């Protein structure tokens, strides 16, 4: 019977901790923009899609025949 009381207290403590974490996430604003993250994954950034231009070597000085 004592084990049941310990488990009941333990489950209430875990539930209270879960509720406290949920309330903390509400206050910190983690659920403010629910549509933004869903829309962001659908569109690519323009910078990420365009390939970088190839690097060109510096111009050489004209060679003088000996």
mmCIF file of the N, C-alpha and C atoms, coordinates in Angstrom:
data_MODEL
# 
_entry.id   MODEL 
# 
loop_
_atom_site.group_PDB 
_atom_site.id 
_atom_site.type_symbol 
_atom_site.label_atom_id 
_atom_site.label_alt_id 
_atom_site.label_comp_id 
_atom_site.label_asym_id 
_atom_site.label_entity_id 
_atom_site.label_seq_id 
_atom_site.pdbx_PDB_ins_code 
_atom_site.Cartn_x 
_atom_site.Cartn_y 
_atom_site.Cartn_z 
_atom_site.occupancy 
_atom_site.B_iso_or_equiv 
_atom_site.pdbx_formal_charge 
_atom_site.auth_seq_id 
_atom_site.auth_comp_id 
_atom_site.auth_asym_id 
_atom_site.auth_atom_id 
_atom_site.pdbx_PDB_model_num 
ATOM 1   N N  . UNK A 1 1  ? 0.823  -1.199 0.000   1.00 0.00 ? 1  UNK A N  1 
ATOM 2   C CA . UNK A 1 1  ? 0.000  0.000  0.000   1.00 0.00 ? 1  UNK A CA 1 
ATOM 3   C C  . UNK A 1 1  ? 0.867  1.264  0.000   1.00 0.00 ? 1  UNK A C  1 
ATOM 4   N N  . UNK A 1 2  ? 2.018  1.185  0.687   1.00 0.00 ? 2  UNK A N  1 
ATOM 5   C CA . UNK A 1 2  ? 2.897  2.340  0.721   1.00 0.00 ? 2  UNK A CA 1 
ATOM 6   C C  . UNK A 1 2  ? 3.467  2.655  -0.668  1.00 0.00 ? 2  UNK A C  1 
ATOM 7   N N  . UNK A 1 3  ? 3.672  1.613  -1.469  1.00 0.00 ? 3  UNK A N  1 
ATOM 8   C CA . UNK A 1 3  ? 4.216  1.818  -2.804  1.00 0.00 ? 3  UNK A CA 1 
ATOM 9   C C  . UNK A 1 3  ? 3.231  2.628  -3.653  1.00 0.00 ? 3  UNK A C  1 
ATOM 10  N N  . UNK A 1 4  ? 1.952  2.373  -3.502  1.00 0.00 ? 4  UNK A N  1 
ATOM 11  C CA . UNK A 1 4  ? 0.940  3.101  -4.258  1.00 0.00 ? 4  UNK A CA 1 
ATOM 12  C C  . UNK A 1 4  ? 0.985  4.587  -3.897  1.00 0.00 ? 4  UNK A C  1 
ATOM 13  N N  . UNK A 1 5  ? 1.156  4.906  -2.651  1.00 0.00 ? 5  UNK A N  1 
ATOM 14  C CA . UNK A 1 5  ? 1.224  6.302  -2.228  1.00 0.00 ? 5  UNK A CA 1 
ATOM 15  C C  . UNK A 1 5  ? 2.476  6.975  -2.791  1.00 0.00 ? 5  UNK A C  1 
ATOM 16  N N  . UNK A 1 6  ? 3.590  6.261  -2.781  1.00 0.00 ? 6  UNK A N  1 
ATOM 17  C CA . UNK A 1 6  ? 4.821  6.814  -3.347  1.00 0.00 ? 6  UNK A CA 1 
ATOM 18  C C  . UNK A 1 6  ? 4.668  7.062  -4.846  1.00 0.00 ? 6  UNK A C  1 
ATOM 19  N N  . UNK A 1 7  ? 4.078  6.116  -5.559  1.00 0.00 ? 7  UNK A N  1 
ATOM 20  C CA . UNK A 1 7  ? 3.872  6.277  -6.989  1.00 0.00 ? 7  UNK A CA 1 
ATOM 21  C C  . UNK A 1 7  ? 2.892  7.404  -7.289  1.00 0.00 ? 7  UNK A C  1 
ATOM 22  N N  . UNK A 1 8  ? 1.881  7.556  -6.449  1.00 0.00 ? 8  UNK A N  1 
ATOM 23  C CA . UNK A 1 8  ? 0.923  8.645  -6.628  1.00 0.00 ? 8  UNK A CA 1 
ATOM 24  C C  . UNK A 1 8  ? 1.611  9.996  -6.443  1.00 0.00 ? 8  UNK A C  1 
ATOM 25  N N  . UNK A 1 9  ? 2.414  10.111 -5.413  1.00 0.00 ? 9  UNK A N  1 
ATOM 26  C CA . UNK A 1 9  ? 3.150  11.361 -5.188  1.00 0.00 ? 9  UNK A CA 1 
ATOM 27  C C  . UNK A 1 9  ? 4.153  11.622 -6.316  1.00 0.00 ? 9  UNK A C  1 
ATOM 28  N N  . UNK A 1 10 ? 4.822  10.586 -6.754  1.00 0.00 ? 10 UNK A N  1 
ATOM 29  C CA . UNK A 1 10 ? 5.777  10.731 -7.849  1.00 0.00 ? 10 UNK A CA 1 
ATOM 30  C C  . UNK A 1 10 ? 5.079  11.168 -9.137  1.00 0.00 ? 10 UNK A C  1 
ATOM 31  N N  . UNK A 1 11 ? 3.938  10.602 -9.443  1.00 0.00 ? 11 UNK A N  1 
ATOM 32  C CA . UNK A 1 11 ? 3.219  10.974 -10.657 1.00 0.00 ? 11 UNK A CA 1 
ATOM 33  C C  . UNK A 1 11 ? 2.697  12.405 -10.569 1.00 0.00 ? 11 UNK A C  1 
ATOM 34  N N  . UNK A 1 12 ? 2.261  12.841 -9.397  1.00 0.00 ? 12 UNK A N  1 
ATOM 35  C CA . UNK A 1 12 ? 1.816  14.225 -9.227  1.00 0.00 ? 12 UNK A CA 1 
ATOM 36  C C  . UNK A 1 12 ? 2.984  15.196 -9.391  1.00 0.00 ? 12 UNK A C  1 
ATOM 37  N N  . UNK A 1 13 ? 4.144  14.821 -8.892  1.00 0.00 ? 13 UNK A N  1 
ATOM 38  C CA . UNK A 1 13 ? 5.313  15.684 -9.039  1.00 0.00 ? 13 UNK A CA 1 
ATOM 39  C C  . UNK A 1 13 ? 5.747  15.780 -10.508 1.00 0.00 ? 13 UNK A C  1 
ATOM 40  N N  . UNK A 1 14 ? 5.751  14.671 -11.215 1.00 0.00 ? 14 UNK A N  1 
ATOM 41  C CA . UNK A 1 14 ? 6.124  14.678 -12.628 1.00 0.00 ? 14 UNK A CA 1 
ATOM 42  C C  . UNK A 1 14 ? 5.095  15.476 -13.443 1.00 0.00 ? 14 UNK A C  1 
ATOM 43  N N  . UNK A 1 15 ? 3.818  15.312 -13.133 1.00 0.00 ? 15 UNK A N  1 
ATOM 44  C CA . UNK A 1 15 ? 2.774  16.074 -13.819 1.00 0.00 ? 15 UNK A CA 1 
ATOM 45  C C  . UNK A 1 15 ? 2.898  17.564 -13.545 1.00 0.00 ? 15 UNK A C  1 
ATOM 46  N N  . UNK A 1 16 ? 3.206  17.920 -12.287 1.00 0.00 ? 16 UNK A N  1 
ATOM 47  C CA . UNK A 1 16 ? 3.400  19.330 -11.948 1.00 0.00 ? 16 UNK A CA 1 
ATOM 48  C C  . UNK A 1 16 ? 4.607  19.917 -12.655 1.00 0.00 ? 16 UNK A C  1 
ATOM 49  N N  . UNK A 1 17 ? 5.676  19.142 -12.778 1.00 0.00 ? 17 UNK A N  1 
ATOM 50  C CA . UNK A 1 17 ? 6.862  19.609 -13.496 1.00 0.00 ? 17 UNK A CA 1 
ATOM 51  C C  . UNK A 1 17 ? 6.543  19.798 -14.980 1.00 0.00 ? 17 UNK A C  1 
ATOM 52  N N  . UNK A 1 18 ? 5.789  18.887 -15.544 1.00 0.00 ? 18 UNK A N  1 
ATOM 53  C CA . UNK A 1 18 ? 5.387  19.027 -16.948 1.00 0.00 ? 18 UNK A CA 1 
ATOM 54  C C  . UNK A 1 18 ? 4.514  20.252 -17.167 1.00 0.00 ? 18 UNK A C  1 
ATOM 55  N N  . UNK A 1 19 ? 3.605  20.509 -16.253 1.00 0.00 ? 19 UNK A N  1 
ATOM 56  C CA . UNK A 1 19 ? 2.762  21.697 -16.340 1.00 0.00 ? 19 UNK A CA 1 
ATOM 57  C C  . UNK A 1 19 ? 3.591  22.964 -16.207 1.00 0.00 ? 19 UNK A C  1 
ATOM 58  N N  . UNK A 1 20 ? 4.562  22.957 -15.312 1.00 0.00 ? 20 UNK A N  1 
ATOM 59  C CA . UNK A 1 20 ? 5.427  24.127 -15.138 1.00 0.00 ? 20 UNK A CA 1 
ATOM 60  C C  . UNK A 1 20 ? 6.238  24.398 -16.401 1.00 0.00 ? 20 UNK A C  1 
ATOM 61  N N  . UNK A 1 21 ? 6.756  23.359 -17.040 1.00 0.00 ? 21 UNK A N  1 
ATOM 62  C CA . UNK A 1 21 ? 7.522  23.533 -18.275 1.00 0.00 ? 21 UNK A CA 1 
ATOM 63  C C  . UNK A 1 21 ? 6.616  24.049 -19.389 1.00 0.00 ? 21 UNK A C  1 
ATOM 64  N N  . UNK A 1 22 ? 5.397  23.539 -19.476 1.00 0.00 ? 22 UNK A N  1 
ATOM 65  C CA . UNK A 1 22 ? 4.461  24.001 -20.493 1.00 0.00 ? 22 UNK A CA 1 
ATOM 66  C C  . UNK A 1 22 ? 4.109  25.467 -20.286 1.00 0.00 ? 22 UNK A C  1 
ATOM 67  N N  . UNK A 1 23 ? 3.859  25.874 -19.057 1.00 0.00 ? 23 UNK A N  1 
ATOM 68  C CA . UNK A 1 23 ? 3.556  27.280 -18.781 1.00 0.00 ? 23 UNK A CA 1 
ATOM 69  C C  . UNK A 1 23 ? 4.766  28.166 -19.084 1.00 0.00 ? 23 UNK A C  1 
ATOM 70  N N  . UNK A 1 24 ? 5.964  27.674 -18.819 1.00 0.00 ? 24 UNK A N  1 
ATOM 71  C CA . UNK A 1 24 ? 7.176  28.438 -19.144 1.00 0.00 ? 24 UNK A CA 1 
ATOM 72  C C  . UNK A 1 24 ? 7.295  28.644 -20.646 1.00 0.00 ? 24 UNK A C  1 
ATOM 73  N N  . UNK A 1 25 ? 6.978  27.606 -21.454 1.00 0.00 ? 25 UNK A N  1 
ATOM 74  C CA . UNK A 1 25 ? 7.052  27.762 -22.904 1.00 0.00 ? 25 UNK A CA 1 
ATOM 75  C C  . UNK A 1 25 ? 5.991  28.728 -23.406 1.00 0.00 ? 25 UNK A C  1 
ATOM 76  N N  . UNK A 1 26 ? 4.829  28.763 -22.770 1.00 0.00 ? 26 UNK A N  1 
ATOM 77  C CA . UNK A 1 26 ? 3.811  29.735 -23.164 1.00 0.00 ? 26 UNK A CA 1 
ATOM 78  C C  . UNK A 1 26 ? 4.282  31.156 -22.896 1.00 0.00 ? 26 UNK A C  1 
ATOM 79  N N  . UNK A 1 27 ? 4.887  31.386 -21.745 1.00 0.00 ? 27 UNK A N  1 
ATOM 80  C CA . UNK A 1 27 ? 5.341  32.732 -21.378 1.00 0.00 ? 27 UNK A CA 1 
ATOM 81  C C  . UNK A 1 27 ? 6.540  33.177 -22.202 1.00 0.00 ? 27 UNK A C  1 
ATOM 82  N N  . UNK A 1 28 ? 7.367  32.248 -22.642 1.00 0.00 ? 28 UNK A N  1 
ATOM 83  C CA . UNK A 1 28 ? 8.557  32.634 -23.401 1.00 0.00 ? 28 UNK A CA 1 
ATOM 84  C C  . UNK A 1 28 ? 8.246  32.892 -24.872 1.00 0.00 ? 28 UNK A C  1 
ATOM 85  N N  . UNK A 1 29 ? 7.015  32.641 -25.315 1.00 0.00 ? 29 UNK A N  1 
ATOM 86  C CA . UNK A 1 29 ? 6.603  32.977 -26.672 1.00 0.00 ? 29 UNK A CA 1 
ATOM 87  C C  . UNK A 1 29 ? 6.950  31.937 -27.714 1.00 0.00 ? 29 UNK A C  1 
ATOM 88  N N  . UNK A 1 30 ? 7.076  30.695 -27.349 1.00 0.00 ? 30 UNK A N  1 
ATOM 89  C CA . UNK A 1 30 ? 7.446  29.677 -28.324 1.00 0.00 ? 30 UNK A CA 1 
ATOM 90  C C  . UNK A 1 30 ? 6.283  29.290 -29.230 1.00 0.00 ? 30 UNK A C  1 
ATOM 91  N N  . UNK A 1 31 ? 5.067  29.649 -28.871 1.00 0.00 ? 31 UNK A N  1 
ATOM 92  C CA . UNK A 1 31 ? 3.908  29.291 -29.688 1.00 0.00 ? 31 UNK A CA 1 
ATOM 93  C C  . UNK A 1 31 ? 3.296  30.516 -30.351 1.00 0.00 ? 31 UNK A C  1 
ATOM 94  N N  . UNK A 1 32 ? 4.018  31.622 -30.450 1.00 0.00 ? 32 UNK A N  1 
ATOM 95  C CA . UNK A 1 32 ? 3.458  32.853 -30.991 1.00 0.00 ? 32 UNK A CA 1 
ATOM 96  C C  . UNK A 1 32 ? 3.227  32.776 -32.492 1.00 0.00 ? 32 UNK A C  1 
ATOM 97  N N  . UNK A 1 33 ? 4.177  32.264 -33.247 1.00 0.00 ? 33 UNK A N  1 
ATOM 98  C CA . UNK A 1 33 ? 4.083  32.247 -34.701 1.00 0.00 ? 33 UNK A CA 1 
ATOM 99  C C  . UNK A 1 33 ? 4.013  30.805 -35.188 1.00 0.00 ? 33 UNK A C  1 
ATOM 100 N N  . UNK A 1 34 ? 2.812  30.273 -35.248 1.00 0.00 ? 34 UNK A N  1 
ATOM 101 C CA . UNK A 1 34 ? 2.661  28.883 -35.666 1.00 0.00 ? 34 UNK A CA 1 
ATOM 102 C C  . UNK A 1 34 ? 2.714  28.728 -37.188 1.00 0.00 ? 34 UNK A C  1 
ATOM 103 N N  . UNK A 1 35 ? 2.343  29.766 -37.940 1.00 0.00 ? 35 UNK A N  1 
ATOM 104 C CA . UNK A 1 35 ? 2.328  29.681 -39.399 1.00 0.00 ? 35 UNK A CA 1 
ATOM 105 C C  . UNK A 1 35 ? 3.697  29.982 -40.011 1.00 0.00 ? 35 UNK A C  1 
ATOM 106 N N  . UNK A 1 36 ? 4.509  30.777 -39.341 1.00 0.00 ? 36 UNK A N  1 
ATOM 107 C CA . UNK A 1 36 ? 5.788  31.185 -39.918 1.00 0.00 ? 36 UNK A CA 1 
ATOM 108 C C  . UNK A 1 36 ? 6.727  30.024 -40.158 1.00 0.00 ? 36 UNK A C  1 
ATOM 109 N N  . UNK A 1 37 ? 6.876  29.150 -39.193 1.00 0.00 ? 37 UNK A N  1 
ATOM 110 C CA . UNK A 1 37 ? 7.787  28.011 -39.349 1.00 0.00 ? 37 UNK A CA 1 
ATOM 111 C C  . UNK A 1 37 ? 7.282  27.053 -40.419 1.00 0.00 ? 37 UNK A C  1 
ATOM 112 N N  . UNK A 1 38 ? 5.975  26.892 -40.506 1.00 0.00 ? 38 UNK A N  1 
ATOM 113 C CA . UNK A 1 38 ? 5.422  25.997 -41.523 1.00 0.00 ? 38 UNK A CA 1 
ATOM 114 C C  . UNK A 1 38 ? 5.630  26.564 -42.918 1.00 0.00 ? 38 UNK A C  1 
ATOM 115 N N  . UNK A 1 39 ? 5.553  27.874 -43.064 1.00 0.00 ? 39 UNK A N  1 
ATOM 116 C CA . UNK A 1 39 ? 5.761  28.487 -44.383 1.00 0.00 ? 39 UNK A CA 1 
ATOM 117 C C  . UNK A 1 39 ? 7.234  28.594 -44.734 1.00 0.00 ? 39 UNK A C  1 
ATOM 118 N N  . UNK A 1 40 ? 8.097  28.747 -43.758 1.00 0.00 ? 40 UNK A N  1 
ATOM 119 C CA . UNK A 1 40 ? 9.529  28.900 -44.023 1.00 0.00 ? 40 UNK A CA 1 
ATOM 120 C C  . UNK A 1 40 ? 10.133 27.663 -44.663 1.00 0.00 ? 40 UNK A C  1 
ATOM 121 N N  . UNK A 1 41 ? 9.630  26.478 -44.322 1.00 0.00 ? 41 UNK A N  1 
ATOM 122 C CA . UNK A 1 41 ? 10.220 25.273 -44.887 1.00 0.00 ? 41 UNK A CA 1 
ATOM 123 C C  . UNK A 1 41 ? 9.804  25.047 -46.334 1.00 0.00 ? 41 UNK A C  1 
ATOM 124 N N  . UNK A 1 42 ? 8.767  25.756 -46.797 1.00 0.00 ? 42 UNK A N  1 
ATOM 125 C CA . UNK A 1 42 ? 8.297  25.566 -48.159 1.00 0.00 ? 42 UNK A CA 1 
ATOM 126 C C  . UNK A 1 42 ? 9.081  26.376 -49.178 1.00 0.00 ? 42 UNK A C  1 
ATOM 127 N N  . UNK A 1 43 ? 9.702  27.464 -48.769 1.00 0.00 ? 43 UNK A N  1 
ATOM 128 C CA . UNK A 1 43 ? 10.372 28.357 -49.693 1.00 0.00 ? 43 UNK A CA 1 
ATOM 129 C C  . UNK A 1 43 ? 11.871 28.336 -49.460 1.00 0.00 ? 43 UNK A C  1 
ATOM 130 N N  . UNK A 1 44 ? 12.620 28.236 -50.561 1.00 0.00 ? 44 UNK A N  1 
ATOM 131 C CA . UNK A 1 44 ? 14.076 28.255 -50.479 1.00 0.00 ? 44 UNK A CA 1 
ATOM 132 C C  . UNK A 1 44 ? 14.559 29.694 -50.422 1.00 0.00 ? 44 UNK A C  1 
ATOM 133 N N  . UNK A 1 45 ? 15.668 29.890 -49.789 1.00 0.00 ? 45 UNK A N  1 
ATOM 134 C CA . UNK A 1 45 ? 16.291 31.201 -49.805 1.00 0.00 ? 45 UNK A CA 1 
ATOM 135 C C  . UNK A 1 45 ? 16.906 31.425 -51.177 1.00 0.00 ? 45 UNK A C  1 
ATOM 136 N N  . UNK A 1 46 ? 16.823 32.655 -51.673 1.00 0.00 ? 46 UNK A N  1 
ATOM 137 C CA . UNK A 1 46 ? 17.378 32.957 -52.995 1.00 0.00 ? 46 UNK A CA 1 
ATOM 138 C C  . UNK A 1 46 ? 18.895 32.793 -52.994 1.00 0.00 ? 46 UNK A C  1 
ATOM 139 N N  . UNK A 1 47 ? 19.540 33.113 -51.892 1.00 0.00 ? 47 UNK A N  1 
ATOM 140 C CA . UNK A 1 47 ? 20.995 32.995 -51.820 1.00 0.00 ? 47 UNK A CA 1 
ATOM 141 C C  . UNK A 1 47 ? 21.440 31.541 -51.822 1.00 0.00 ? 47 UNK A C  1 
ATOM 142 N N  . UNK A 1 48 ? 20.665 30.687 -51.233 1.00 0.00 ? 48 UNK A N  1 
ATOM 143 C CA . UNK A 1 48 ? 21.048 29.279 -51.146 1.00 0.00 ? 48 UNK A CA 1 
ATOM 144 C C  . UNK A 1 48 ? 20.865 28.577 -52.488 1.00 0.00 ? 48 UNK A C  1 
ATOM 145 N N  . UNK A 1 49 ? 19.938 29.059 -53.331 1.00 0.00 ? 49 UNK A N  1 
ATOM 146 C CA . UNK A 1 49 ? 19.660 28.400 -54.602 1.00 0.00 ? 49 UNK A CA 1 
ATOM 147 C C  . UNK A 1 49 ? 20.667 28.807 -55.659 1.00 0.00 ? 49 UNK A C  1 
ATOM 148 N N  . UNK A 1 50 ? 21.038 30.080 -55.705 1.00 0.00 ? 50 UNK A N  1 
ATOM 149 C CA . UNK A 1 50 ? 21.953 30.561 -56.737 1.00 0.00 ? 50 UNK A CA 1 
ATOM 150 C C  . UNK A 1 50 ? 23.365 30.060 -56.449 1.00 0.00 ? 50 UNK A C  1 
ATOM 151 N N  . UNK A 1 51 ? 24.003 29.431 -57.446 1.00 0.00 ? 51 UNK A N  1 
ATOM 152 C CA . UNK A 1 51 ? 25.369 28.959 -57.215 1.00 0.00 ? 51 UNK A CA 1 
ATOM 153 C C  . UNK A 1 51 ? 26.340 30.130 -57.174 1.00 0.00 ? 51 UNK A C  1 
ATOM 154 N N  . UNK A 1 52 ? 27.376 29.963 -56.455 1.00 0.00 ? 52 UNK A N  1 
ATOM 155 C CA . UNK A 1 52 ? 28.401 31.007 -56.356 1.00 0.00 ? 52 UNK A CA 1 
ATOM 156 C C  . UNK A 1 52 ? 29.174 31.064 -57.665 1.00 0.00 ? 52 UNK A C  1 
ATOM 157 N N  . UNK A 1 53 ? 29.551 32.268 -58.111 1.00 0.00 ? 53 UNK A N  1 
ATOM 158 C CA . UNK A 1 53 ? 30.320 32.354 -59.355 1.00 0.00 ? 53 UNK A CA 1 
ATOM 159 C C  . UNK A 1 53 ? 31.688 31.714 -59.169 1.00 0.00 ? 53 UNK A C  1 
ATOM 160 N N  . UNK A 1 54 ? 32.213 31.099 -60.225 1.00 0.00 ? 54 UNK A N  1 
ATOM 161 C CA . UNK A 1 54 ? 33.520 30.440 -60.087 1.00 0.00 ? 54 UNK A CA 1 
ATOM 162 C C  . UNK A 1 54 ? 34.614 31.476 -59.863 1.00 0.00 ? 54 UNK A C  1 
ATOM 163 N N  . UNK A 1 55 ? 35.572 31.124 -59.080 1.00 0.00 ? 55 UNK A N  1 
ATOM 164 C CA . UNK A 1 55 ? 36.688 32.029 -58.796 1.00 0.00 ? 55 UNK A CA 1 
ATOM 165 C C  . UNK A 1 55 ? 37.608 32.065 -60.003 1.00 0.00 ? 55 UNK A C  1 
ATOM 166 N N  . UNK A 1 56 ? 37.972 33.271 -60.438 1.00 0.00 ? 56 UNK A N  1 
ATOM 167 C CA . UNK A 1 56 ? 38.851 33.431 -61.583 1.00 0.00 ? 56 UNK A CA 1 
ATOM 168 C C  . UNK A 1 56 ? 40.260 33.701 -61.081 1.00 0.00 ? 56 UNK A C  1 
ATOM 169 N N  . UNK A 1 57 ? 41.248 33.094 -61.729 1.00 0.00 ? 57 UNK A N  1 
ATOM 170 C CA . UNK A 1 57 ? 42.640 33.348 -61.291 1.00 0.00 ? 57 UNK A CA 1 
ATOM 171 C C  . UNK A 1 57 ? 43.020 34.787 -61.631 1.00 0.00 ? 57 UNK A C  1 
ATOM 172 N N  . UNK A 1 58 ? 43.968 35.365 -60.905 1.00 0.00 ? 58 UNK A N  1 
ATOM 173 C CA . UNK A 1 58 ? 44.381 36.732 -61.212 1.00 0.00 ? 58 UNK A CA 1 
ATOM 174 C C  . UNK A 1 58 ? 45.062 36.775 -62.573 1.00 0.00 ? 58 UNK A C  1 
ATOM 175 N N  . UNK A 1 59 ? 44.964 37.908 -63.290 1.00 0.00 ? 59 UNK A N  1 
ATOM 176 C CA . UNK A 1 59 ? 45.566 37.981 -64.639 1.00 0.00 ? 59 UNK A CA 1 
ATOM 177 C C  . UNK A 1 59 ? 47.084 37.890 -64.538 1.00 0.00 ? 59 UNK A C  1 
ATOM 178 N N  . UNK A 1 60 ? 47.670 37.257 -65.535 1.00 0.00 ? 60 UNK A N  1 
ATOM 179 C CA . UNK A 1 60 ? 49.116 37.091 -65.581 1.00 0.00 ? 60 UNK A CA 1 
ATOM 180 C C  . UNK A 1 60 ? 49.757 38.276 -66.286 1.00 0.00 ? 60 UNK A C  1 
ATOM 181 N N  . UNK A 1 61 ? 50.927 38.585 -65.857 1.00 0.00 ? 61 UNK A N  1 
ATOM 182 C CA . UNK A 1 61 ? 51.695 39.639 -66.545 1.00 0.00 ? 61 UNK A CA 1 
ATOM 183 C C  . UNK A 1 61 ? 52.202 39.066 -67.847 1.00 0.00 ? 61 UNK A C  1 
ATOM 184 N N  . UNK A 1 62 ? 52.239 39.888 -68.918 1.00 0.00 ? 62 UNK A N  1 
ATOM 185 C CA . UNK A 1 62 ? 52.732 39.352 -70.200 1.00 0.00 ? 62 UNK A CA 1 
ATOM 186 C C  . UNK A 1 62 ? 54.204 38.961 -70.070 1.00 0.00 ? 62 UNK A C  1 
ATOM 187 N N  . UNK A 1 63 ? 54.520 37.838 -70.673 1.00 0.00 ? 63 UNK A N  1 
ATOM 188 C CA . UNK A 1 63 ? 55.900 37.367 -70.609 1.00 0.00 ? 63 UNK A CA 1 
ATOM 189 C C  . UNK A 1 63 ? 56.722 38.031 -71.719 1.00 0.00 ? 63 UNK A C  1 
ATOM 190 N N  . UNK A 1 64 ? 57.952 38.374 -71.381 1.00 0.00 ? 64 UNK A N  1 
ATOM 191 C CA . UNK A 1 64 ? 58.859 39.011 -72.335 1.00 0.00 ? 64 UNK A CA 1 
ATOM 192 C C  . UNK A 1 64 ? 59.806 37.937 -72.861 1.00 0.00 ? 64 UNK A C  1 
ATOM 193 N N  . UNK A 1 65 ? 59.897 37.806 -74.221 1.00 0.00 ? 65 UNK A N  1 
ATOM 194 C CA . UNK A 1 65 ? 60.808 36.774 -74.748 1.00 0.00 ? 65 UNK A CA 1 
ATOM 195 C C  . UNK A 1 65 ? 62.255 37.157 -74.446 1.00 0.00 ? 65 UNK A C  1 
ATOM 196 N N  . UNK A 1 66 ? 63.125 36.183 -74.183 1.00 0.00 ? 66 UNK A N  1 
ATOM 197 C CA . UNK A 1 66 ? 64.533 36.479 -73.866 1.00 0.00 ? 66 UNK A CA 1 
ATOM 198 C C  . UNK A 1 66 ? 65.376 36.877 -75.040 1.00 0.00 ? 66 UNK A C  1 
# 
